[in-house]
Amino acid sequence: MLELKFPRLITAPNSRSVLKLCNRAIRRRKTDIMFDLSTVEFITPFGITVISGTTTQCLRAGKRVFYRLPRKNEVHQYLSSIGFLDFFEMNAIGAQQRRTSIALRQLMGLDPIYIDDLVQLIDFNMNLSRGVRDSIRLSVQELLTNAFDHSRSPIGCFVCAQFTPKRQLIRLSVTDFGIGIFRALTTVKAYSNVKNSHAAITLALEEGVSSRRGKTAGYGLWHIRRFARVNKGTMTVISGDGKVNFYHKSIEPRPMPSEFKGTAIELKINADKEGFYFLTGERESLFGDIGSG
């Protein structure tokens, strides 16, 4: 049996060690694998989606997967409440909406009800205007469409979201196990000169950039990033051997020593203010200018 002991913190900032362990599980030939989470003290939706997708890949390859659950009761309860512990049993049942979390799901295609649940979690804790609420719904739909249309992930994508009242922070994570942003973009002639994963990730967050041909696309990441900027939140994108953190006023690229075969996105939204966000003039155009007040 291959035993993989995960670190105390399973978060996007700690992604190097987490993805290194997941890659070991995926690359190991048919064998039993133990995911040792016993000493984990904090895990975010990023960690939940990555580990769930890794588990699915291993099971598809004929491996048996076991978990050593966290000793910390608070973490254990959180994993249970967000649907991690009974993921494979509840996956066909549907999302369980709570005021503080949206349960883990493996999506093989767009699910309007689940998308509404994600948007309602944000709206419930931030009191969004109708224009921004509709805009975010369309952006999340576009974000998920990316995973289905050009990631070529054989197992779809893994999604969950969590609101932490103490920190007044919303975390939304979407992870696929496809070809990655760099390979997807460079299949398009207009982007064939992109040199590496960092450049591809940064380019992918520009308006209208997409590897989908003949369709109006390329607004999901761009618009969500704009919303995060106004909110002074953070967007982290990991794909291939690149990782880019998008902060309020800066972009921080970092190399990944262990290549991640897919794309993991975590959005952190601050919910510690009044939370009134709106499209300028509340026009019907969902991708108009964003403001806050």
C-alpha positions in Angstrom: 0.0 0.0 0.0 1.2 3.5 -0.9 0.6 5.8 2.1 0.4 9.5 1.4 0.5 11.7 4.5 -1.0 15.1 3.8 0.2 18.3 5.5 -1.6 20.2 8.3 -2.9 22.8 5.9 -4.5 21.7 2.6 -5.0 25.0 0.9 -4.1 26.7 -2.4 -1.1 28.5 -0.9 0.2 25.1 0.2 -0.6 23.6 -3.2 2.9 22.4 -4.0 3.0 19.7 -1.4 -0.6 18.8 -1.9 -0.4 18.3 -5.7 2.9 16.4 -5.3 1.1 13.8 -3.2 -1.8 13.6 -5.6 0.5 13.1 -8.6 2.2 10.3 -6.8 -1.2 8.6 -6.3 -2.1 9.1 -10.0 1.2 7.9 -11.4 1.6 4.8 -9.2 0.7 1.6 -10.9 -2.2 -0.4 -9.7 -2.0 -0.6 -6.0 -3.8 0.2 -2.8 -3.5 3.9 -1.8 -4.0 5.4 1.7 -4.8 9.1 1.8 -3.6 9.9 5.4 -5.5 13.1 6.5 -5.1 12.3 10.2 -3.1 15.4 11.1 -5.0 17.8 8.8 -6.1 20.9 10.8 -7.6 23.0 7.9 -8.8 22.2 4.4 -10.4 24.5 1.8 -12.6 23.7 -1.2 -9.4 23.7 -3.3 -8.1 20.7 -1.4 -11.4 18.9 -1.4 -11.9 19.2 -5.2 -8.3 18.2 -5.9 -8.3 15.2 -3.6 -11.7 14.1 -4.9 -10.6 14.3 -8.5 -7.4 12.4 -7.7 -9.5 9.7 -6.0 -11.7 9.3 -9.0 -8.7 9.0 -11.3 -7.3 6.3 -9.1 -10.5 4.3 -9.0 -10.8 4.5 -12.8 -7.4 3.0 -13.0 -8.4 0.0 -10.9 -6.7 1.1 -7.7 -8.3 0.8 -4.3 -8.4 4.0 -2.2 -8.6 4.4 1.6 -8.8 7.4 3.9 -7.4 8.0 7.3 -9.7 10.7 8.5 -8.6 13.8 10.5 -8.3 13.5 14.2 -9.4 17.0 14.7 -13.2 16.8 15.2 -13.9 20.2 13.6 -12.2 19.2 10.4 -13.9 15.8 10.4 -17.3 17.4 10.8 -16.6 19.9 8.0 -15.7 17.1 5.6 -18.9 15.4 6.5 -21.0 18.5 6.1 -19.7 19.4 2.7 -20.3 15.9 1.3 -16.7 14.7 1.1 -17.1 11.6 3.3 -20.0 10.2 1.4 -19.2 11.7 -2.0 -19.5 8.7 -4.1 -22.8 7.7 -2.6 -24.5 11.2 -2.7 -23.1 12.3 -6.1 -26.2 11.3 -8.0 -28.6 12.8 -5.5 -27.7 16.4 -6.0 -26.3 19.4 -4.2 -27.3 19.9 -0.5 -27.6 23.7 -0.1 -26.7 25.2 3.2 -26.2 28.8 4.3 -22.5 28.1 4.7 -21.6 25.5 2.1 -22.4 23.9 -1.2 -21.7 20.2 -1.2 -19.0 18.6 -3.3 -20.1 17.5 -6.7 -18.5 15.9 -9.7 -20.1 17.5 -12.8 -20.0 16.0 -16.3 -22.0 18.8 -17.8 -23.7 22.0 -16.9 -26.2 21.7 -14.0 -28.4 24.9 -13.7 -29.7 24.0 -10.3 -26.2 23.5 -8.9 -25.0 26.8 -10.5 -28.0 28.6 -8.9 -27.0 27.0 -5.5 -23.4 28.4 -5.9 -24.7 31.9 -6.8 -27.2 31.8 -4.0 -24.5 31.0 -1.4 -22.6 34.1 -2.6 -25.7 36.2 -2.7 -27.0 35.1 0.7 -23.8 36.2 2.4 -23.2 39.4 0.4 -26.7 40.8 -0.6 -25.9 41.3 -4.3 -27.9 43.4 -6.7 -29.9 41.6 -9.4 -27.5 42.7 -12.1 -24.4 41.3 -10.4 -26.2 38.2 -9.3 -27.2 37.4 -12.9 -23.7 38.4 -14.1 -22.0 36.0 -11.6 -24.4 33.2 -12.6 -23.4 33.6 -16.2 -19.7 33.8 -15.3 -19.8 30.6 -13.2 -21.6 28.9 -16.0 -18.9 30.0 -18.4 -16.2 28.9 -15.9 -17.7 25.4 -15.8 -18.2 25.3 -19.5 -14.5 25.8 -19.9 -13.9 22.5 -18.0 -16.3 20.7 -20.3 -15.6 22.2 -23.7 -11.8 22.5 -23.9 -10.2 20.9 -20.9 -11.0 17.4 -22.3 -11.2 16.1 -18.8 -12.4 12.5 -18.9 -13.9 12.8 -15.4 -15.5 16.3 -15.8 -14.8 18.7 -13.0 -15.1 18.9 -9.2 -16.8 21.8 -7.5 -17.7 23.0 -4.0 -17.9 26.2 -2.0 -17.7 27.3 1.6 -18.5 30.4 3.6 -16.5 30.8 6.8 -18.4 33.1 9.2 -15.4 33.8 11.5 -13.3 35.0 8.6 -16.3 36.4 6.6 -14.7 34.7 3.6 -16.3 32.7 0.7 -14.2 30.1 -1.1 -15.3 28.6 -4.4 -13.1 25.9 -6.1 -13.4 24.3 -9.6 -10.9 21.6 -10.5 -10.7 19.6 -13.7 -8.2 16.9 -14.7 -7.9 17.8 -18.4 -5.1 19.0 -20.7 -4.5 22.3 -18.9 -4.8 26.0 -20.0 -1.4 26.1 -21.9 -2.2 23.1 -24.2 -5.8 24.3 -24.7 -4.8 27.8 -25.8 -1.9 26.8 -28.0 -4.3 24.7 -30.2 -5.6 28.1 -31.4 -3.4 29.8 -34.0 -3.9 33.3 -32.4 -2.3 32.0 -29.2 0.3 29.6 -30.7 3.1 31.9 -29.6 2.3 31.5 -25.8 5.5 30.2 -24.3 4.6 28.7 -20.9 1.9 27.9 -18.4 2.3 31.2 -16.5 1.8 33.2 -19.7 -1.2 31.0 -20.7 -2.9 31.5 -17.3 -2.4 35.2 -17.4 -3.7 35.5 -20.9 -6.7 33.3 -20.2 -8.0 35.9 -17.8 -8.1 38.6 -20.4 -11.4 39.6 -22.0 -12.5 37.4 -24.9 -9.6 34.9 -24.7 -10.8 31.3 -25.3 -9.8 28.2 -27.1 -13.4 27.7 -28.3 -13.8 28.5 -31.9 -16.8 30.2 -33.4 -18.5 30.9 -30.1 -18.9 34.0 -27.9 -16.6 32.9 -25.0 -13.7 34.0 -22.9 -15.7 36.0 -20.3 -16.0 33.6 -17.4 -12.5 34.0 -15.9 -12.2 37.6 -17.0 -15.5 38.7 -15.3 -15.0 36.7 -12.1 -11.5 38.2 -11.9 -13.0 41.7 -12.2 -15.5 41.0 -9.5 -12.7 39.7 -7.2 -10.6 42.8 -7.9 -13.5 45.1 -6.8 -14.1 42.9 -3.8 -10.4 42.9 -3.0 -10.5 39.2 -3.1 -8.0 36.7 -4.5 -8.1 34.3 -7.5 -5.6 31.5 -7.7 -5.2 29.4 -10.9 -3.0 26.4 -11.1 -2.5 24.6 -14.4 0.4 22.6 -15.8 3.6 23.7 -14.2 2.3 27.2 -13.4 0.5 28.9 -10.6 -0.7 32.5 -10.7 -2.2 34.4 -7.8 -4.4 37.4 -8.9 -4.6 39.9 -6.1 -6.4 43.2 -5.9 -3.6 45.2 -7.5 -1.0 42.7 -8.4 -0.3 39.4 -10.2 2.1 36.9 -8.7 3.3 34.0 -10.9 5.0 31.0 -9.3 6.5 27.9 -10.8 5.2 24.5 -9.8 7.9 21.8 -9.3 5.3 19.1 -9.8 3.2 19.5 -12.9 -0.6 19.4 -12.3 -2.4 17.8 -15.2 -5.5 19.8 -15.3 -6.6 23.2 -14.0 -7.5 24.1 -10.4 -9.2 27.5 -9.7 -9.9 28.9 -6.2 -11.8 32.2 -5.8 -11.7 33.9 -2.4 -14.4 36.6 -1.9 -14.5 38.9 1.1 -18.0 39.1 2.7 -17.1 41.4 5.6 -18.8 44.5 4.2 -22.3 45.6 3.3 -21.7 43.7 0.1 -23.7 45.9 -2.3 -22.2 45.3 -5.7 -23.8 46.4 -8.9 -23.4 46.8 -12.6 -23.2 50.5 -13.6 -26.7 51.6 -14.2 -27.9 48.0 -13.7 -28.0 47.7 -17.5 -29.1 44.5 -19.1 -25.6 43.9 -20.4 -24.2 41.4 -18.0 -20.6 42.2 -18.7 -20.8 46.0 -18.1 -18.6 47.9 -15.7 -18.6 46.7 -12.1 -18.7 49.0 -9.2 -19.2 48.8 -5.4 -20.9 51.0 -2.9 
